[in-house]
Amino acid sequence: MKYPFMGKPTLSGKYHFIVEKGKIRTFAARWKDSAGDPVDLTGWKAKMQIKEVQSDTVPLLELTTDNGKIPELDETGVVLVTITTADSLLLTEDCVYDLQLEDLTQEDHPFLIGEIRVIPEITSV
């Protein structure tokens, strides 16, 4: 599995992806330092909000380490995000998101931003 390269905590990487409505979607991103080594994220928190448009005050979906929808972070520098089948049904056709990491001093670091294209399920049984 390939991970987007993240060199500095103050810059967001861009990652756009597709979610099939009613299906599970998982992706992972690894934060590496300038030498290419994984950043130790042990004890850090992750928070991802998905909104129909950026200016919305209420997200369609929120995935965090606090609510258990993002696994605890560790020394591998990997952030694993899973949008469950049930969560995918909450999404509209076009969404935006950002994923932020909170360090041990509670400072937020933008990590990923992007667009999500939601495709409706075509085949029914």
N, CA, C and O atoms as a MOPAC input file, in Angstrom:
PM7 MOZYME 1SCF
protein

 N      0.84200 1    -1.17300 1     0.00000 1
 C      0.00000 1     0.00000 1     0.00000 1
 C      0.88900 1     1.23900 1     0.00000 1
 O      1.85100 1     1.31100 1     0.76500 1
 N      0.57600 1     2.20800 1    -0.84800 1
 C      1.34600 1     3.43900 1    -0.89800 1
 C      0.66500 1     4.50100 1    -0.05700 1
 O     -0.56200 1     4.54300 1     0.03600 1
 N      1.46900 1     5.35800 1     0.55300 1
 C      0.96300 1     6.42900 1     1.39000 1
 C      1.43600 1     7.76100 1     0.83000 1
 O      2.57100 1     7.86600 1     0.36600 1
 N      0.57500 1     8.79300 1     0.86700 1
 C      1.02900 1    10.11000 1     0.43200 1
 C      2.17300 1    10.58600 1     1.33300 1
 O      2.18100 1    10.30700 1     2.53100 1
 N      3.13000 1    11.29900 1     0.75600 1
 C      4.26300 1    11.82500 1     1.52700 1
 C      3.85600 1    13.11800 1     2.20500 1
 O      3.36500 1    14.03800 1     1.55100 1
 N      4.05500 1    13.19300 1     3.49400 1
 C      3.78100 1    14.40000 1     4.26500 1
 C      5.09000 1    14.84200 1     4.89700 1
 O      5.59600 1    14.16700 1     5.79300 1
 N      5.64400 1    15.95100 1     4.45500 1
 C      6.94900 1    16.37600 1     4.92900 1
 C      6.90900 1    17.30700 1     6.12200 1
 O      7.78200 1    17.22600 1     6.98600 1
 N      5.92400 1    18.19000 1     6.20000 1
 C      5.88900 1    19.18100 1     7.27000 1
 C      4.50000 1    19.19900 1     7.89800 1
 O      3.50400 1    19.03500 1     7.19400 1
 N      4.42000 1    19.39600 1     9.21400 1
 C      3.12000 1    19.35600 1     9.87800 1
 C      2.23300 1    20.54300 1     9.55900 1
 O      1.03400 1    20.48900 1     9.83400 1
 N      2.76800 1    21.61000 1     8.99400 1
 C      1.96200 1    22.80100 1     8.74600 1
 C      1.35100 1    22.81300 1     7.34700 1
 O      0.62700 1    23.74800 1     7.00400 1
 N      1.62200 1    21.81000 1     6.54600 1
 C      1.09400 1    21.75400 1     5.19800 1
 C      0.15500 1    20.56800 1     5.04800 1
 O      0.44400 1    19.47200 1     5.52800 1
 N     -0.96800 1    20.79300 1     4.38100 1
 C     -1.90100 1    19.70500 1     4.11500 1
 C     -1.57600 1    19.07700 1     2.77100 1
 O     -1.27800 1    19.76900 1     1.79700 1
 N     -1.63900 1    17.75200 1     2.73700 1
 C     -1.57900 1    17.05800 1     1.46200 1
 C     -2.97800 1    17.00700 1     0.88900 1
 O     -3.95800 1    17.04100 1     1.63400 1
 N     -3.08100 1    16.92600 1    -0.42100 1
 C     -4.38600 1    16.81100 1    -1.07000 1
 C     -4.60500 1    15.36700 1    -1.48100 1
 O     -3.72800 1    14.73100 1    -2.06600 1
 N     -5.78400 1    14.86100 1    -1.16600 1
 C     -6.14600 1    13.50200 1    -1.53600 1
 C     -7.64200 1    13.47900 1    -1.80800 1
 O     -8.44400 1    13.70000 1    -0.90000 1
 N     -8.01700 1    13.21500 1    -3.04100 1
 C     -9.42100 1    13.10600 1    -3.43300 1
 C     -9.73900 1    11.62000 1    -3.58000 1
 O     -8.90600 1    10.84500 1    -4.05100 1
 N    -10.94100 1    11.22900 1    -3.17800 1
 C    -11.29800 1     9.82200 1    -3.31100 1
 C    -12.78500 1     9.63900 1    -3.55300 1
 O    -13.57800 1    10.57300 1    -3.43100 1
 N    -13.13800 1     8.41700 1    -3.89700 1
 C    -14.52000 1     8.04900 1    -4.20500 1
 C    -15.05200 1     7.13200 1    -3.11400 1
 O    -14.34500 1     6.24600 1    -2.63500 1
 N    -16.30400 1     7.35300 1    -2.72600 1
 C    -17.01200 1     6.47000 1    -1.80100 1
 C    -18.24000 1     5.93900 1    -2.53000 1
 O    -19.04000 1     6.70700 1    -3.06500 1
 N    -18.37700 1     4.61500 1    -2.54500 1
 C    -19.59000 1     4.02300 1    -3.07500 1
 C    -20.61000 1     3.97200 1    -1.94800 1
 O    -20.36300 1     3.36700 1    -0.90500 1
 N    -21.74600 1     4.60000 1    -2.15900 1
 C    -22.78900 1     4.65600 1    -1.13100 1
 C    -23.17900 1     3.23100 1    -0.73400 1
 O    -23.45500 1     2.38900 1    -1.58900 1
 N    -23.19800 1     2.97600 1     0.57900 1
 C    -23.54500 1     1.65500 1     1.07200 1
 C    -22.37900 1     0.68200 1     1.12700 1
 O    -22.57300 1    -0.50000 1     1.41000 1
 N    -21.16700 1     1.16400 1     0.85900 1
 C    -19.96500 1     0.30700 1     0.88300 1
 C    -18.93700 1     0.89000 1     1.85200 1
 O    -18.94300 1     2.08600 1     2.14000 1
 N    -18.06900 1     0.03300 1     2.33900 1
 C    -16.97900 1     0.46300 1     3.22300 1
 C    -15.85800 1     1.05200 1     2.37400 1
 O    -15.53900 1     0.51900 1     1.31100 1
 N    -15.25600 1     2.15600 1     2.83800 1
 C    -14.11300 1     2.76900 1     2.15000 1
 C    -13.02000 1     3.03100 1     3.18000 1
 O    -13.24800 1     3.72300 1     4.17200 1
 N    -11.84500 1     2.48300 1     2.94500 1
 C    -10.71600 1     2.64600 1     3.85900 1
 C     -9.53600 1     3.22800 1     3.09300 1
 O     -9.26100 1     2.83500 1     1.95900 1
 N     -8.84200 1     4.17100 1     3.72800 1
 C     -7.57500 1     4.63300 1     3.17600 1
 C     -6.62400 1     4.93400 1     4.31600 1
 O     -7.04100 1     5.15800 1     5.45300 1
 N     -5.35000 1     4.93600 1     3.99800 1
 C     -4.32200 1     5.21200 1     5.00100 1
 C     -3.34500 1     6.22600 1     4.43600 1
 O     -3.07000 1     6.24500 1     3.23600 1
 N     -2.82900 1     7.06500 1     5.31200 1
 C     -1.79500 1     8.02300 1     4.94500 1
 C     -0.70400 1     7.95800 1     5.99900 1
 O     -0.98200 1     7.83100 1     7.19100 1
 N      0.52800 1     8.04400 1     5.55000 1
 C      1.66500 1     8.00000 1     6.47300 1
 C      2.39000 1     9.34000 1     6.43300 1
 O      2.70000 1     9.86700 1     5.36500 1
 N      2.65400 1     9.87800 1     7.62000 1
 C      3.41500 1    11.11400 1     7.73600 1
 C      4.88100 1    10.74500 1     7.89200 1
 O      5.25800 1    10.00300 1     8.79900 1
 N      5.71300 1    11.28200 1     6.98000 1
 C      7.15100 1    11.04400 1     7.03500 1
 C      7.87500 1    12.37000 1     7.23000 1
 O      7.40100 1    13.41800 1     6.79100 1
 N      9.01200 1    12.31600 1     7.88300 1
 C      9.82000 1    13.52100 1     8.05100 1
 C     10.64500 1    13.77900 1     6.78900 1
 O     10.54200 1    13.03000 1     5.81700 1
 N     11.45700 1    14.82900 1     6.80200 1
 C     12.21700 1    15.20300 1     5.60800 1
 C     13.23600 1    14.14400 1     5.20100 1
 O     13.68200 1    14.12900 1     4.05300 1
 N     13.61000 1    13.25800 1     6.12200 1
 C     14.53600 1    12.16200 1     5.80600 1
 C     13.80600 1    10.93200 1     5.27000 1
 O     14.43800 1     9.95200 1     4.87700 1
 N     12.46500 1    10.98800 1     5.25500 1
 C     11.68000 1     9.85800 1     4.76700 1
 C     11.31200 1     8.85000 1     5.83100 1
 O     10.77600 1     7.78500 1     5.52400 1
 N     11.59800 1     9.17800 1     7.09300 1
 C     11.26600 1     8.28200 1     8.19800 1
 C      9.88000 1     8.61000 1     8.74600 1
 O      9.48000 1     9.77400 1     8.75600 1
 N      9.13600 1     7.58800 1     9.20500 1
 C      7.80400 1     7.84800 1     9.77900 1
 C      7.89200 1     8.74500 1    11.00900 1
 O      8.80600 1     8.61700 1    11.82300 1
 N      6.92200 1     9.65800 1    11.13000 1
 C      6.81800 1    10.51400 1    12.30600 1
 C      6.06900 1     9.73700 1    13.38500 1
 O      5.00800 1     9.16900 1    13.12500 1
 N      6.62200 1     9.71300 1    14.59100 1
 C      5.98200 1     9.01700 1    15.71400 1
 C      4.76700 1     9.82100 1    16.16500 1
 O      4.91000 1    10.92600 1    16.68800 1
 N      3.58300 1     9.27300 1    15.96600 1
 C      2.33000 1     9.94100 1    16.32600 1
 C      1.71200 1     9.36500 1    17.59800 1
 O      0.53200 1     9.58900 1    17.86900 1
 N      2.49100 1     8.63300 1    18.37200 1
 C      1.98000 1     8.03300 1    19.60100 1
 C      1.41800 1     9.12200 1    20.51600 1
 O      2.09800 1    10.10100 1    20.82600 1
 N      0.17600 1     8.93800 1    20.93800 1
 C     -0.47100 1     9.89500 1    21.83400 1
 C     -1.14600 1    11.05100 1    21.12600 1
 O     -1.87400 1    11.81700 1    21.75800 1
 N     -0.92300 1    11.19700 1    19.83500 1
 C     -1.58500 1    12.24900 1    19.06300 1
 C     -3.04000 1    11.84800 1    18.80700 1
 O     -3.40200 1    10.68000 1    18.94400 1
 N     -3.86500 1    12.81900 1    18.43700 1
 C     -5.25800 1    12.57400 1    18.09200 1
 C     -5.49900 1    12.97500 1    16.64400 1
 O     -4.80400 1    13.83400 1    16.10200 1
 N     -6.48600 1    12.34800 1    16.02800 1
 C     -6.86700 1    12.67600 1    14.65800 1
 C     -8.34200 1    13.04600 1    14.61800 1
 O     -9.15800 1    12.49000 1    15.35300 1
 N     -8.66800 1    13.99400 1    13.74600 1
 C    -10.05400 1    14.43600 1    13.58900 1
 C    -10.30500 1    14.74300 1    12.11800 1
 O     -9.59700 1    15.54000 1    11.50200 1
 N    -11.32800 1    14.09300 1    11.57000 1
 C    -11.71800 1    14.31100 1    10.18000 1
 C    -13.18300 1    14.71100 1    10.14100 1
 O    -14.03900 1    14.01800 1    10.69300 1
 N    -13.47000 1    15.83500 1     9.48500 1
 C    -14.85100 1    16.25500 1     9.27700 1
 C    -15.14400 1    16.24900 1     7.79000 1
 O    -14.34700 1    16.71200 1     6.97400 1
 N    -16.31600 1    15.70900 1     7.45700 1
 C    -16.79700 1    15.68600 1     6.08000 1
 C    -18.03300 1    16.57700 1     6.02200 1
 O    -18.98100 1    16.40200 1     6.78700 1
 N    -18.00100 1    17.53900 1     5.09500 1
 C    -19.10900 1    18.48400 1     4.94300 1
 C    -19.54200 1    18.55100 1     3.48900 1
 O    -18.77300 1    18.23500 1     2.58200 1
 N    -20.78400 1    18.96700 1     3.28200 1
 C    -21.26000 1    19.15200 1     1.91700 1
 C    -20.48000 1    20.28400 1     1.24700 1
 O    -20.05100 1    20.15400 1     0.10100 1
 N    -20.30000 1    21.38900 1     1.96300 1
 C    -19.45500 1    22.50200 1     1.52200 1
 C    -18.62900 1    22.96300 1     2.71500 1
 O    -19.01900 1    22.75500 1     3.86400 1
 N    -17.49600 1    23.58500 1     2.44200 1
 C    -16.56300 1    23.97600 1     3.49600 1
 C    -17.20800 1    24.87200 1     4.54700 1
 O    -16.89000 1    24.75800 1     5.73100 1
 N    -18.11100 1    25.76500 1     4.13200 1
 C    -18.69100 1    26.74000 1     5.05300 1
 C    -19.77100 1    26.17000 1     5.96900 1
 O    -20.22400 1    26.86400 1     6.87900 1
 N    -20.19500 1    24.92500 1     5.75300 1
 C    -21.20300 1    24.31600 1     6.64300 1
 C    -20.68400 1    24.29700 1     8.07500 1
 O    -19.51100 1    24.00800 1     8.31000 1
 N    -21.55400 1    24.60400 1     9.02700 1
 C    -21.15300 1    24.59800 1    10.43400 1
 C    -21.32100 1    23.22700 1    11.07600 1
 O    -20.69300 1    22.93100 1    12.09200 1
 N    -22.16200 1    22.39700 1    10.48600 1
 C    -22.39200 1    21.05400 1    11.01400 1
 C    -21.91200 1    20.03500 1     9.98300 1
 O    -22.38400 1    20.04000 1     8.84600 1
 N    -20.98000 1    19.16100 1    10.36400 1
 C    -20.49700 1    18.17200 1     9.40600 1
 C    -21.52500 1    17.07200 1     9.14300 1
 O    -22.35800 1    16.76500 1     9.99500 1
 N    -21.44900 1    16.48800 1     7.95200 1
 C    -22.25800 1    15.30700 1     7.64700 1
 C    -21.75900 1    14.11200 1     8.45000 1
 O    -22.53300 1    13.24400 1     8.85400 1
 N    -20.44400 1    14.09100 1     8.67200 1
 C    -19.81400 1    12.96300 1     9.34700 1
 C    -18.53400 1    13.44100 1    10.02100 1
 O    -17.78700 1    14.23900 1     9.45400 1
 N    -18.28500 1    12.95400 1    11.22200 1
 C    -17.05100 1    13.26700 1    11.93000 1
 C    -16.41400 1    11.96500 1    12.38800 1
 O    -17.04400 1    11.15800 1    13.07100 1
 N    -15.16200 1    11.77200 1    12.00600 1
 C    -14.40300 1    10.59000 1    12.40400 1
 C    -13.22000 1    11.07600 1    13.23300 1
 O    -12.46100 1    11.93300 1    12.78200 1
 N    -13.05600 1    10.53900 1    14.43500 1
 C    -11.96800 1    10.97500 1    15.31500 1
 C    -11.40500 1     9.78000 1    16.08600 1
 O    -12.01800 1     8.71400 1    16.15300 1
 N    -10.22900 1     9.98800 1    16.66000 1
 C     -9.69800 1     8.97500 1    17.57000 1
 C    -10.52500 1     8.97200 1    18.85000 1
 O    -10.66500 1     7.93100 1    19.49300 1
 N    -11.08100 1    10.13600 1    19.23100 1
 C    -11.90400 1    10.20200 1    20.44900 1
 C    -13.20500 1     9.41500 1    20.30900 1
 O    -13.64000 1     8.77800 1    21.26900 1
 N    -13.84000 1     9.44500 1    19.12600 1
 C    -15.09900 1     8.69900 1    18.97500 1
 C    -14.87200 1     7.27300 1    18.46200 1
 O    -15.83000 1     6.54100 1    18.21000 1
 N    -13.59800 1     6.88100 1    18.31100 1
 C    -13.26400 1     5.51400 1    17.93300 1
 C    -13.36500 1     5.20800 1    16.45100 1
 O    -13.16100 1     4.06400 1    16.04400 1
 N    -13.67600 1     6.20900 1    15.63300 1
 C    -13.81600 1     5.96000 1    14.19600 1
 C    -12.48300 1     6.03900 1    13.45300 1
 O    -12.39600 1     5.66000 1    12.28500 1
 N    -11.44000 1     6.53500 1    14.13800 1
 C    -10.06800 1     6.46700 1    13.64100 1
 C     -9.26800 1     5.76000 1    14.72800 1
 O     -9.31200 1     6.17700 1    15.88500 1
 N     -8.53300 1     4.69600 1    14.38400 1
 C     -7.75300 1     3.97800 1    15.40300 1
 C     -6.67400 1     4.87000 1    16.02800 1
 O     -6.23400 1     5.85500 1    15.43400 1
 N     -6.26300 1     4.49300 1    17.24600 1
 C     -5.19000 1     5.21900 1    17.93700 1
 C     -3.95700 1     5.29300 1    17.05200 1
 O     -3.63300 1     4.34400 1    16.33800 1
 N     -3.28000 1     6.41800 1    17.10400 1
 C     -2.07600 1     6.62800 1    16.30000 1
 C     -0.85700 1     6.07900 1    17.02700 1
 O     -0.84900 1     5.97300 1    18.25300 1
 N      0.18800 1     5.72500 1    16.25100 1
 C      1.36500 1     5.11300 1    16.87000 1
 C      2.64800 1     5.54000 1    16.17200 1
 O      2.66100 1     6.50700 1    15.41000 1
 N      3.71400 1     4.81900 1    16.43600 1
 C      5.04800 1     5.17300 1    15.94200 1
 C      5.21700 1     4.96500 1    14.43300 1
 O      6.21500 1     5.40500 1    13.86200 1
 N      4.26600 1     4.30800 1    13.78700 1
 C      4.39200 1     4.05200 1    12.35000 1
 C      4.08300 1     5.28800 1    11.50700 1
 O      4.41400 1     5.33100 1    10.32300 1
 N      3.44200 1     6.30500 1    12.12200 1
 C      3.07800 1     7.51500 1    11.39100 1
 C      1.87100 1     7.34600 1    10.49000 1
 O      1.54900 1     8.24100 1     9.71000 1
 N      1.19400 1     6.19600 1    10.58900 1
 C      0.05200 1     5.91000 1     9.72200 1
 C     -1.25200 1     6.36000 1    10.38400 1
 O     -1.49900 1     6.10100 1    11.56200 1
 N     -2.07500 1     7.04400 1     9.58700 1
 C     -3.43100 1     7.39700 1    10.00300 1
 C     -4.36200 1     6.58100 1     9.11100 1
 O     -4.35200 1     6.72500 1     7.88800 1
 N     -5.16300 1     5.72500 1     9.73600 1
 C     -6.07900 1     4.84800 1     9.01800 1
 C     -7.50500 1     5.37400 1     9.17800 1
 O     -7.98800 1     5.57200 1    10.29300 1
 N     -8.16600 1     5.59300 1     8.04600 1
 C     -9.53700 1     6.11900 1     8.06000 1
 C    -10.45300 1     5.11000 1     7.39100 1
 O    -10.17600 1     4.64800 1     6.28400 1
 N    -11.54500 1     4.77000 1     8.06400 1
 C    -12.54500 1     3.87700 1     7.48000 1
 C    -13.90700 1     4.54800 1     7.55300 1
 O    -14.36500 1     4.94200 1     8.62500 1
 N    -14.53600 1     4.66800 1     6.41100 1
 C    -15.91900 1     5.13400 1     6.34100 1
 C    -16.76600 1     3.87800 1     6.23400 1
 O    -16.70700 1     3.16200 1     5.23400 1
 N    -17.55100 1     3.61400 1     7.26500 1
 C    -18.33900 1     2.38300 1     7.31400 1
 C    -19.50200 1     2.44000 1     6.32400 1
 O    -19.82000 1     3.49200 1     5.76800 1
 N    -20.11800 1     1.29100 1     6.12200 1
 C    -21.29400 1     1.22100 1     5.26100 1
 C    -22.35500 1     2.20400 1     5.73100 1
 O    -22.89500 1     2.96700 1     4.93000 1
 N    -22.65700 1     2.19200 1     7.03100 1
 C    -23.67900 1     3.09200 1     7.57600 1
 C    -23.27700 1     4.55100 1     7.39900 1
 O    -24.11100 1     5.38100 1     7.03800 1
 N    -22.00100 1     4.87400 1     7.64900 1
 C    -21.53500 1     6.25200 1     7.50200 1
 C    -21.60300 1     6.71300 1     6.05300 1
 O    -21.89300 1     7.88100 1     5.79200 1
 N    -21.34200 1     5.81600 1     5.10500 1
 C    -21.36900 1     6.20700 1     3.69200 1
 C    -22.77100 1     6.63900 1     3.26000 1
 O    -22.91800 1     7.43100 1     2.32900 1
 N    -23.79100 1     6.12600 1     3.92600 1
 C    -25.17100 1     6.49200 1     3.58500 1
 C    -25.50800 1     7.91500 1     4.02100 1
 O    -26.50600 1     8.47300 1     3.56500 1
 N    -24.69700 1     8.51200 1     4.89400 1
 C    -24.91400 1     9.88200 1     5.36100 1
 C    -24.36700 1    10.93500 1     4.39900 1
 O    -24.66300 1    12.12200 1     4.53900 1
 N    -23.57300 1    10.50100 1     3.42600 1
 C    -22.87900 1    11.44400 1     2.55700 1
 C    -23.70100 1    11.81200 1     1.33200 1
 O    -24.44200 1    10.99300 1     0.78900 1
 N    -23.55200 1    13.07400 1     0.90600 1
 C    -24.19500 1    13.55200 1    -0.31200 1
 C    -23.29700 1    13.21900 1    -1.50000 1
 O    -22.22800 1    12.63500 1    -1.32600 1
 N    -23.72200 1    13.58200 1    -2.68800 1
 C    -22.94400 1    13.21900 1    -3.87600 1
 C    -21.57000 1    13.87400 1    -3.93000 1
 O    -20.61200 1    13.23000 1    -4.35800 1
 N    -21.44200 1    15.10400 1    -3.52100 1
 C    -20.15300 1    15.77700 1    -3.51000 1
 C    -19.90000 1    16.33000 1    -2.11600 1
 O    -20.74500 1    17.02900 1    -1.55700 1
 N    -18.74300 1    16.01800 1    -1.55800 1
 C    -18.39400 1    16.46000 1    -0.21000 1
 C    -16.95700 1    16.95700 1    -0.20100 1
 O    -16.18200 1    16.69100 1    -1.11900 1
 N    -16.62300 1    17.68100 1     0.84900 1
 C    -15.24100 1    18.07900 1     1.10400 1
 C    -14.87100 1    17.60100 1     2.49800 1
 O    -15.74500 1    17.35300 1     3.32800 1
 N    -13.56700 1    17.47300 1     2.75400 1
 C    -13.13400 1    17.02700 1     4.07300 1
 C    -11.78600 1    17.63400 1     4.39700 1
 O    -11.06500 1    18.10900 1     3.51900 1
 N    -11.46500 1    17.60800 1     5.67400 1
 C    -10.08400 1    17.80100 1     6.08100 1
 C     -9.80600 1    16.86800 1     7.24300 1
 O    -10.70000 1    16.47100 1     7.98900 1
 N     -8.54500 1    16.53800 1     7.36300 1
 C     -8.07900 1    15.63800 1     8.41500 1
 C     -6.97000 1    16.36600 1     9.14800 1
 O     -5.95000 1    16.72300 1     8.55800 1
 N     -7.17800 1    16.58800 1    10.45300 1
 C     -6.20100 1    17.29900 1    11.26400 1
 C     -5.65400 1    16.37800 1    12.33100 1
 O     -6.34300 1    15.48200 1    12.81900 1
 N     -4.40300 1    16.61500 1    12.68500 1
 C     -3.76000 1    15.88100 1    13.76400 1
 C     -3.48200 1    16.84800 1    14.90300 1
 O     -3.06100 1    17.98400 1    14.68600 1
 N     -3.72600 1    16.37800 1    16.11800 1
 C     -3.46100 1    17.18000 1    17.32000 1
 C     -2.29300 1    16.55500 1    18.05700 1
 O     -2.35100 1    15.38800 1    18.44700 1
 N     -1.21500 1    17.34000 1    18.25200 1
 C     -0.02100 1    16.80000 1    18.90100 1
 C     -0.18000 1    16.76100 1    20.42100 1
 O     -1.24400 1    17.08200 1    20.95100 1
 N      0.87200 1    16.37000 1    21.10400 1
 C      0.82000 1    16.19500 1    22.55900 1
 C      0.63300 1    17.50600 1    23.31100 1
 O      0.24100 1    17.49500 1    24.47800 1
 N      0.90900 1    18.65000 1    22.65200 1
 C      0.69000 1    19.95800 1    23.28300 1
 C     -0.67100 1    20.53400 1    22.90500 1
 O     -0.96800 1    21.68500 1    23.22400 1
 N     -1.49100 1    19.74700 1    22.23400 1
 C     -2.83600 1    20.08500 1    21.77500 1
 C     -2.83000 1    21.11900 1    20.64400 1
 O     -3.81300 1    21.83300 1    20.44700 1
 N     -1.72100 1    21.19500 1    19.90500 1
 C     -1.66000 1    22.05000 1    18.72500 1
 C     -2.14500 1    21.24800 1    17.52400 1
 O     -1.75800 1    20.09400 1    17.33700 1
 N     -3.00400 1    21.87600 1    16.70800 1
 C     -3.54900 1    21.21800 1    15.52500 1
 C     -2.60300 1    21.37800 1    14.33500 1
 O     -1.99900 1    22.43200 1    14.13400 1
 N     -2.49400 1    20.30200 1    13.55500 1
 C     -1.67600 1    20.29100 1    12.35300 1
 C     -2.53700 1    19.80500 1    11.19000 1
 O     -2.99100 1    18.66100 1    11.20600 1
 N     -2.77400 1    20.64800 1    10.17700 1
 C     -3.49400 1    20.17700 1     8.99400 1
 C     -2.72100 1    19.02700 1     8.36400 1
 O     -1.49900 1    19.10500 1     8.23000 1
 N     -3.40800 1    17.96900 1     7.97800 1
 C     -2.74600 1    16.77900 1     7.45000 1
 C     -3.19000 1    16.48500 1     6.01800 1
 O     -2.35800 1    16.41100 1     5.11300 1
 N     -4.48700 1    16.31800 1     5.80800 1
 C     -5.02400 1    16.05700 1     4.47300 1
 C     -6.26600 1    16.90800 1     4.24600 1
 O     -7.02200 1    17.18800 1     5.17700 1
 N     -6.46200 1    17.31300 1     3.00400 1
 C     -7.69900 1    17.97600 1     2.58200 1
 C     -8.07800 1    17.39600 1     1.23000 1
 O     -7.23000 1    16.88400 1     0.50000 1
 N     -9.35100 1    17.48100 1     0.90800 1
 C     -9.73200 1    17.00100 1    -0.41000 1
 C    -11.22600 1    16.95400 1    -0.62700 1
 O    -12.02300 1    17.42800 1     0.18300 1
 N    -11.56700 1    16.36500 1    -1.74300 1
 C    -12.96200 1    16.20200 1    -2.13500 1
 C    -13.30600 1    14.71800 1    -2.14600 1
 O    -12.46200 1    13.86100 1    -2.40700 1
 N    -14.56200 1    14.45000 1    -1.85600 1
 C    -15.06800 1    13.07700 1    -1.88900 1
 C    -16.20100 1    13.03200 1    -2.90800 1
 O    -17.14800 1    13.81500 1    -2.84000 1
 N    -16.09000 1    12.12900 1    -3.82700 1
 C    -17.16500 1    11.89900 1    -4.78700 1
 C    -17.94300 1    10.68200 1    -4.30300 1
 O    -17.37500 1     9.60300 1    -4.13100 1
 N    -19.24600 1    10.85800 1    -4.08300 1
 C    -20.08700 1     9.75500 1    -3.60600 1
 C    -20.88900 1     9.22800 1    -4.79100 1
 O    -21.62200 1     9.96300 1    -5.45200 1
 N    -20.72500 1     7.93300 1    -5.03600 1
 C    -21.41600 1     7.29500 1    -6.15600 1
 C    -22.53700 1     6.42200 1    -5.59000 1
 O    -22.28800 1     5.56700 1    -4.73900 1
 N    -23.76800 1     6.63400 1    -6.06000 1
 C    -24.86700 1     5.79700 1    -5.56900 1
 C    -24.73000 1     4.35500 1    -6.01800 1
 O    -24.14800 1     4.06000 1    -7.06200 1
 N    -25.27600 1     3.47100 1    -5.21200 1
 C    -25.27600 1     2.04800 1    -5.57000 1
 C    -26.23700 1     1.86600 1    -6.74300 1
 O    -27.36000 1     2.36800 1    -6.71900 1
 N    -25.79300 1     1.15500 1    -7.75100 1
 C    -26.60700 1     0.97600 1    -8.96000 1
 C    -27.39800 1    -0.34000 1    -8.88400 1
 O    -28.60700 1    -0.35900 1    -9.11100 1
 N    -26.71000 1    -1.41900 1    -8.56600 1
 C    -27.33700 1    -2.73100 1    -8.57600 1
 C    -28.04100 1    -2.99600 1    -7.24500 1
 O    -27.46700 1    -2.79800 1    -6.17500 1
 N    -29.27200 1    -3.43900 1    -7.32900 1
 C    -30.00000 1    -3.84000 1    -6.12200 1
 C    -30.41300 1    -5.29600 1    -6.28700 1
 O    -30.61200 1    -5.78300 1    -7.40000 1
 N    -30.53500 1    -5.97000 1    -5.16500 1
 C    -30.86200 1    -7.39900 1    -5.20800 1
 C    -32.32300 1    -7.58700 1    -4.90400 1
 O    -32.80900 1    -8.71800 1    -4.88800 1

